[in-house]
């Protein structure tokens, strides 16, 4: 079977936005979504491990992160709408066939995220009363949320990696259909890019958790006292280094072990080679900023610089991810060659609501910082 047969050619609706608009906001939206997503992807597991095995300061960070987690999850879910919107608008001809083939694992995301979100709330409300308020049920909820969100990360990688593996669709369809109707029971476990991509983003999530630890201690954790902030000063660089090494190992596997010739040729040719190198090396910058200062605690300007550097790391990864995705699809579906029919009304409404939503998020964060403005004696 020709893989091209599984790409819908009957719906010839033009893309309703300019190509630059789609590429920019799909990438920006993914980067904004990735920041809070990383915190629940790895942060919850880190928090539960520190709560179980860490010293008192580590347990305090665990409690702080888990109290913040309901809001972080809410931000991440809502910010995820933006890249999903443009994914469906411009890449629907490959997104829908891929997710139909793996429909049941893909739909499972909804039925996993909802109870995990409730579990986060259950744990967060209890920890607000102090560690002594936690029962075995709360601990089970916290560990359950950590495992579920870790698994949800795998399911997303599983689906979106299949989206660009159009050549694998015919075999999966033939093995998982009934009278020509896809059963939705296929899996993409044989994809050589799946495992390194999943683990690569896990390492990136660890680095984001470390950067958040620094930012929180300097801006919202000043009431915790000097001993806590000194512990963050010692622990955050170690956690970041672990995440960066993890990212480098699995990123190298992904780049040098799984990239097809067409992708490798394009990404190692100028000017894309600069993007590839910058994406791989960018994590050094936050790490250097963490270790550079000799002060016993992170000052606010240092924490802000580290957070900005981490946003750059995530942004470069988002850009590289988008460029590679377009290259992988080019032989079957070249989105940049598709006709457009711009509908400015919905685009303007999108921009207005997005700016308003981001303004609300900034205001909420500012209120949290203001409420924590007075340090402990």
C-alpha positions as CSV (number, residue, x, y, z in Angstrom):
1,X,0.0,0.0,0.0
2,X,1.2,3.5,-0.9
3,X,1.4,5.5,2.4
4,X,0.1,8.5,0.5
5,X,-3.2,6.7,0.2
6,X,-3.8,7.1,3.9
7,X,-3.5,10.9,3.7
8,X,-6.9,12.5,3.0
9,X,-6.9,14.3,-0.3
10,X,-10.7,14.8,-0.5
11,X,-10.8,17.8,1.9
12,X,-9.1,20.5,0.0
13,X,-9.7,23.3,2.4
14,X,-6.9,25.8,2.3
15,X,-4.9,26.5,5.5
16,X,-6.7,29.5,7.1
17,X,-3.6,31.4,8.1
18,X,-0.3,32.4,6.5
19,X,2.5,29.8,6.8
20,X,4.7,32.1,8.9
21,X,1.8,32.6,11.3
22,X,1.2,28.9,11.7
23,X,4.9,28.1,12.2
24,X,5.5,30.9,14.6
25,X,2.5,30.4,16.9
26,X,2.7,26.6,16.8
27,X,6.3,26.8,17.9
28,X,5.7,29.6,20.5
29,X,2.7,27.8,21.8
30,X,4.6,24.6,22.3
31,X,7.4,26.4,24.1
32,X,5.0,28.1,26.4
33,X,3.2,24.8,27.0
34,X,6.5,23.0,27.6
35,X,7.5,25.2,30.6
36,X,4.7,24.1,33.0
37,X,4.4,20.7,31.3
38,X,8.0,20.0,32.2
39,X,7.2,20.7,35.8
40,X,4.5,18.1,36.0
41,X,6.3,15.7,33.7
42,X,9.4,15.4,36.0
43,X,8.7,17.8,38.8
44,X,6.1,15.7,40.6
45,X,8.3,12.7,40.6
46,X,11.3,14.8,41.9
47,X,9.0,16.2,44.6
48,X,7.8,12.8,45.7
49,X,11.4,11.5,45.8
50,X,12.6,14.4,47.9
51,X,9.6,14.1,50.2
52,X,10.4,10.5,50.8
53,X,14.2,10.6,51.0
54,X,15.4,14.2,51.3
55,X,16.4,16.3,54.2
56,X,14.1,18.9,55.8
57,X,14.9,21.6,53.2
58,X,14.2,19.1,50.4
59,X,10.9,18.1,51.9
60,X,10.0,21.8,52.1
61,X,10.7,22.3,48.4
62,X,8.6,19.2,47.7
63,X,5.7,20.7,49.7
64,X,6.1,24.1,47.9
65,X,6.0,22.6,44.4
66,X,3.1,20.3,45.2
67,X,1.1,23.2,46.6
68,X,1.8,25.1,43.3
69,X,1.1,22.1,41.1
70,X,-2.7,22.5,40.6
71,X,-2.1,26.0,39.1
72,X,0.9,24.8,37.1
73,X,-1.1,21.9,35.6
74,X,-4.0,24.3,34.8
75,X,-1.5,26.7,33.0
76,X,0.1,23.8,31.1
77,X,-3.2,22.3,29.9
78,X,-4.6,25.7,28.7
79,X,-1.3,26.7,27.0
80,X,-1.4,23.4,25.3
81,X,-4.4,24.5,23.3
82,X,-2.3,26.9,21.2
83,X,0.0,24.3,19.6
84,X,-2.8,21.8,19.3
85,X,-4.9,24.4,17.5
86,X,-2.3,25.0,14.8
87,X,-1.4,21.3,14.6
88,X,-5.0,20.6,13.6
89,X,-5.3,23.6,11.3
90,X,-2.2,22.9,9.2
91,X,-1.1,19.3,9.9
92,X,-4.5,17.7,10.3
93,X,-4.0,15.5,7.2
94,X,-1.2,13.7,8.9
95,X,-2.2,14.2,12.6
96,X,-5.6,12.6,12.3
97,X,-4.6,9.4,10.5
98,X,-1.8,8.8,12.9
99,X,-4.0,9.3,16.0
100,X,-6.8,7.2,14.5
101,X,-4.4,4.3,14.1
102,X,-3.5,4.5,17.8
103,X,-6.9,5.8,18.9
104,X,-7.2,3.9,22.1
105,X,-3.8,4.8,23.5
106,X,-4.3,8.4,22.4
107,X,-7.8,8.7,23.9
108,X,-6.4,7.2,27.1
109,X,-4.6,10.5,27.7
110,X,-7.9,12.2,28.7
111,X,-8.9,9.4,31.1
112,X,-5.4,9.5,32.7
113,X,-5.0,13.3,33.0
114,X,-8.3,14.0,34.7
115,X,-7.8,11.6,37.7
116,X,-4.1,12.6,37.9
117,X,-5.2,16.3,38.2
118,X,-7.7,15.4,41.0
119,X,-4.8,13.5,42.7
120,X,-2.6,16.6,42.6
121,X,-5.4,18.6,44.2
122,X,-5.9,16.0,46.8
123,X,-2.3,16.0,47.8
124,X,-1.9,19.8,47.6
125,X,-4.8,20.5,49.9
126,X,-3.4,18.1,52.5
127,X,0.2,19.3,52.4
128,X,-1.0,22.9,53.0
129,X,-1.9,21.7,56.6
130,X,1.6,20.3,57.1
131,X,3.4,17.0,56.4
132,X,1.7,15.5,59.4
133,X,-1.7,15.8,57.6
134,X,-0.6,13.4,54.9
135,X,-2.0,9.9,55.1
136,X,-1.1,6.9,53.0
137,X,-3.9,7.9,50.6
138,X,-2.3,11.3,50.0
139,X,1.1,9.7,49.4
140,X,-0.6,7.2,47.0
141,X,-2.2,10.1,45.2
142,X,1.0,11.9,44.8
143,X,3.0,8.9,43.5
144,X,0.1,8.0,41.3
145,X,0.0,11.5,39.7
146,X,3.8,11.3,39.2
147,X,3.6,8.0,37.4
148,X,0.6,9.0,35.3
149,X,2.0,12.3,34.1
150,X,5.3,10.5,33.3
151,X,3.2,8.0,31.2
152,X,1.2,10.7,29.6
153,X,4.5,12.2,28.3
154,X,5.2,8.9,26.7
155,X,1.8,8.7,25.1
156,X,2.2,12.2,23.6
157,X,5.6,11.3,22.2
158,X,4.1,8.0,21.0
159,X,1.4,9.8,19.0
160,X,3.3,12.7,17.6
161,X,6.3,10.6,16.5
162,X,3.9,8.4,14.5
163,X,2.5,11.5,12.8
164,X,5.7,12.0,10.9
165,X,6.3,8.2,10.3
166,X,4.0,8.1,7.3
167,X,5.9,5.2,5.9
168,X,4.9,3.0,8.9
169,X,1.2,3.6,8.5
170,X,0.3,1.0,5.9
171,X,1.7,-1.9,7.9
172,X,0.0,-0.7,11.1
173,X,-3.3,-0.2,9.2
174,X,-3.2,-3.7,7.6
175,X,-2.5,-5.3,11.0
176,X,-5.2,-3.3,12.8
177,X,-8.3,-2.9,10.7
178,X,-11.6,-4.7,10.3
179,X,-13.2,-4.6,6.9
180,X,-11.2,-1.5,6.1
181,X,-12.0,0.4,9.3
182,X,-9.1,1.1,11.6
183,X,-9.5,-0.5,15.0
184,X,-7.4,2.1,16.8
185,X,-5.3,-0.6,18.5
186,X,-2.0,0.0,16.7
187,X,1.1,1.0,18.6
188,X,4.2,2.9,17.5
189,X,6.6,1.0,19.8
190,X,8.9,0.0,16.9
191,X,9.7,3.6,16.0
192,X,13.4,4.0,16.6
193,X,12.9,7.7,17.4
194,X,10.3,7.1,20.1
195,X,12.4,6.1,23.0
196,X,15.2,8.6,22.7
197,X,12.7,11.4,22.1
198,X,10.8,10.5,25.2
199,X,13.8,10.3,27.4
200,X,15.4,13.4,25.8
201,X,12.5,15.5,26.9
202,X,12.5,13.9,30.3
203,X,16.1,15.3,30.7
204,X,14.9,18.7,29.5
205,X,12.1,18.5,32.1
206,X,14.6,17.9,34.9
207,X,16.5,21.0,33.9
208,X,13.3,23.0,33.9
209,X,12.5,21.7,37.4
210,X,15.9,22.8,38.6
211,X,15.5,26.3,37.0
212,X,12.0,26.6,38.6
213,X,13.5,25.7,42.0
214,X,15.9,28.6,41.7
215,X,13.3,31.1,40.5
216,X,10.9,30.1,43.2
217,X,13.5,30.3,46.0
218,X,14.5,33.9,45.0
219,X,11.1,35.3,44.2
220,X,8.4,33.4,46.1
221,X,10.4,31.4,48.7
222,X,11.9,34.3,50.6
223,X,9.8,33.5,53.6
224,X,11.3,30.0,53.9
225,X,14.5,31.4,55.5
226,X,18.1,31.4,54.6
227,X,18.8,27.7,55.4
228,X,16.3,26.6,52.8
229,X,17.6,29.0,50.1
230,X,21.2,27.8,50.8
231,X,20.0,24.3,50.2
232,X,18.5,25.3,46.9
233,X,21.8,27.0,46.0
234,X,23.6,23.7,46.5
235,X,21.0,21.3,45.1
236,X,19.6,23.0,42.0
237,X,22.9,23.0,40.0
238,X,23.3,19.3,40.7
239,X,19.8,18.5,39.5
240,X,20.3,20.7,36.5
241,X,23.5,18.9,35.6
242,X,21.9,15.5,35.9
243,X,19.1,16.6,33.6
244,X,21.5,18.2,31.1
245,X,23.7,15.0,31.0
246,X,20.5,12.9,30.5
247,X,19.3,15.2,27.8
248,X,22.8,15.1,26.1
249,X,22.9,11.2,26.2
250,X,19.4,10.6,24.8
251,X,19.6,13.6,22.4
252,X,22.8,12.2,20.9
253,X,21.1,8.8,20.5
254,X,18.2,10.6,18.8
255,X,20.3,12.8,16.5
256,X,23.1,10.4,15.6
257,X,21.2,7.1,15.9
258,X,17.8,7.7,14.5
259,X,17.8,10.7,12.1
260,X,17.1,9.6,8.5
261,X,19.6,10.8,5.9
262,X,17.3,13.5,4.6
263,X,16.9,15.0,8.1
264,X,20.6,14.7,9.0
265,X,21.6,16.3,5.7
266,X,19.3,19.2,6.2
267,X,20.0,19.8,9.9
268,X,23.8,19.6,9.5
269,X,23.9,22.0,6.6
270,X,24.1,25.7,7.0
271,X,22.2,27.5,8.4
272,X,20.4,24.7,10.2
273,X,23.7,23.4,11.6
274,X,23.9,26.5,13.8
275,X,20.4,25.7,15.2
276,X,21.3,22.1,15.8
277,X,24.5,23.0,17.7
278,X,22.8,25.8,19.6
279,X,20.0,23.5,20.7
280,X,22.4,20.8,22.0
281,X,24.7,23.3,23.8
282,X,22.2,25.8,25.1
283,X,21.8,24.0,28.4
284,X,25.3,24.9,29.4
285,X,24.2,28.6,29.8
286,X,21.8,28.1,32.8
287,X,24.2,25.6,34.4
288,X,27.1,28.1,34.2
289,X,24.9,30.8,35.6
290,X,24.0,28.6,38.5
291,X,27.6,27.7,39.3
292,X,29.0,31.1,38.5
293,X,27.9,33.0,41.6
294,X,29.8,32.4,44.9
295,X,26.9,33.8,47.0
296,X,25.3,31.3,49.4
297,X,21.8,32.0,48.0
298,X,20.5,33.0,44.6
299,X,19.7,36.7,44.2
300,X,16.6,37.8,42.3
301,X,18.5,39.1,39.3
302,X,20.5,35.8,39.1
303,X,17.4,33.7,39.3
304,X,15.7,35.8,36.6
305,X,18.8,35.4,34.3
306,X,18.7,31.6,34.9
307,X,15.0,31.4,34.2
308,X,15.5,33.5,31.0
309,X,18.3,31.2,29.9
310,X,16.1,28.2,30.5
311,X,13.3,29.7,28.4
312,X,15.9,30.1,25.6
313,X,16.8,26.4,26.0
314,X,13.2,25.4,25.6
315,X,12.6,27.8,22.8
316,X,15.5,26.4,20.8
317,X,14.3,22.9,21.3
318,X,10.8,23.9,20.1
319,X,12.3,25.6,17.0
320,X,14.4,22.6,16.2
321,X,11.5,20.2,16.8
322,X,9.4,22.2,14.3
323,X,12.1,22.3,11.6
324,X,12.8,18.6,11.9
325,X,9.0,17.8,11.8
326,X,8.6,19.7,8.5
327,X,11.6,17.9,7.0
328,X,10.4,14.5,8.0
329,X,7.0,15.2,6.5
330,X,8.2,16.8,3.3
331,X,8.2,13.7,1.2
332,X,4.6,13.0,2.0
333,X,3.0,16.2,3.1
334,X,4.8,19.5,2.6
335,X,2.7,21.9,4.8
336,X,4.7,24.9,3.5
337,X,3.6,24.2,0.0
338,X,-0.2,24.0,0.8
339,X,-2.4,26.8,-0.4
340,X,-3.7,29.3,2.1
341,X,-6.9,31.2,2.4
342,X,-6.4,33.7,5.3
343,X,-9.3,34.4,7.6
344,X,-8.2,37.4,9.5
345,X,-11.2,37.7,11.7
346,X,-10.5,34.5,13.7
347,X,-6.8,35.2,13.7
348,X,-7.3,38.6,15.3
349,X,-9.6,37.1,17.9
350,X,-7.0,34.4,18.6
351,X,-4.3,37.1,19.1
352,X,-6.5,39.2,21.4
353,X,-7.5,36.2,23.5
354,X,-4.0,34.9,23.7
355,X,-2.5,38.2,24.7
356,X,-5.3,38.6,27.3
357,X,-4.7,35.1,28.7
358,X,-1.0,35.6,29.0
359,X,-1.6,39.0,30.7
360,X,-3.8,37.2,33.3
361,X,-1.1,34.6,33.9
362,X,1.5,37.3,34.4
363,X,-0.8,39.2,36.8
364,X,-1.5,36.0,38.8
365,X,2.2,35.3,39.1
366,X,2.9,38.9,40.1
367,X,0.3,38.5,42.9
368,X,1.9,35.4,44.1
369,X,5.3,37.2,44.2
370,X,3.8,40.2,46.0
371,X,2.2,37.9,48.6
372,X,5.6,36.4,49.3
373,X,7.5,39.7,49.3
374,X,8.4,39.8,53.0
375,X,11.2,37.4,54.0
376,X,11.3,35.4,57.2
377,X,13.3,36.8,60.1
